[in-house]
Amino acid sequence: MDELSPISMTAQFSAALIFILAGIAFVGFNLLLPRLVRPINPYPEKLGNYECGERPIGTPWVRFNVRYYIVAIIFLIFDVEVLFIVPWAVVYKSLFSQLGLLVFFDMFVFLLVLGVGLIYCWKKGHLEWVLRERKNEGRTKALLS
């Protein structure tokens, strides 16, 4: 087997280093150039919050309900799982000829786990926008857990 000489290996690494440094310089130049060219004219209207052309009401530090984040995370989880199902469905026939029913049962277990997760979220009330209240030990508790 032909070994690489130290000169050629050094040349290869130096080419990679030059490429990385050129990339860093390019990004730095493109971040610095607009700062040098832009007009600097701050005034209160310009420094205010922009909300689709409307005047802002209240402070920008508004607390959002945690339900929005929970629904977003649940959506992302199930949306990403679809990314695993589609390629499997495309190559299912060729995989079935090689591995037999193992391919089908693997996806069945995968969908079963997703179904259990969906039922868990449904039972906990995370799929509802309006929270129900329940009586627990004389106190009213929202179903957040």
PyMOL commands that set and color helices and strands:
alter all, ss='L'
color gray80, all
select helices_A, chain A and resi 6-37+44-47+66-90+92-99+101-124
alter helices_A, ss='H'
color red, helices_A
select strands_A, chain A and resi 133-136+139-142
alter strands_A, ss='S'
color yellow, strands_A
deselect
rebuild
show_as cartoon
